[in-house]
Amino acid sequence: MCIRDSLRKLREKKKLSQGQLSIRSGVNLQTIKAYEQRTRNINHAQGDILNRLANALDCAIEDLLEDDPASRV
């Protein structure tokens, strides 16, 4: 999923609030907000956080990662 705001779109597709995703995944609510507001780069998240979010959203870790314009050639 090479779109901006992947986490938010996946969360909304599952009809979850940020708080519900936090509870379901065990990831801190402030961390989820930071990824969605792009004040923290989800591409640099720890593997266990990505795994917990992917499990809670029933998606692949790759679906959470955002397209990095700097990596385009």
N, C-alpha and C positions, 0 to 999 in steps of 0.2 A: 504494500500500500504506500505508494510514493506521493502522498498528499500532505499538506500542512495540517497541523492539529490532529494527527492520527489518534492520539489518546482520547481527546475530547469526542471525536466522531465515533470511535468504537464504543466509548462509554454511553453516549447518547443512543446509539443503535440498540444497546442492551437496556435502555431506559433506566439507567442508574444515575443517581446524583453523585457528586464527588464524595460526599460522606458515605454513601452506600458502597461505593467502590473501595473506599478506605477500609471499611469494616470487612468487606468480602475478601480483600487482598491482604490486609494486614500492613498496608503501606500508609505511612503518616499522611493525614489530610493535607498538611502544608506542602508536602512533597508533590502530591498529585496536583495541587493548585499551581505550584511553581512550574511543573512540566507543561501544564495546559496554558499558562500565561507566558510561557517561553522565557521565564527568568532563570530557568535551569534547563540545560540541554539533556533531553531524554536519551540521546545517543551516547551520553557519557554515564548513564545510570549503571549502578552495580548489577551484576548478573542476577542476583537473588531478587532484586526489586523488579527487574524486567520479567523474570519468571513468575513472580506472584501476580503481577498485573496481567500478564498473558493468560495465566490460569483463571483468574477472576473474570476476564473478558472472553474466555474461550477462543483465543486467537493465538497465532504464532508470534514469537518475540519479534520477528522481522516486521510484522504488521504495526508494531508500536514505534519502530524506528522511523525517523523522518529523513527525507531526501536531503542530502548535504550538497548544496550548490557548489561548494568548493571542490567536491570530488568529481564533478563533471569535466569531461575533456572535450 
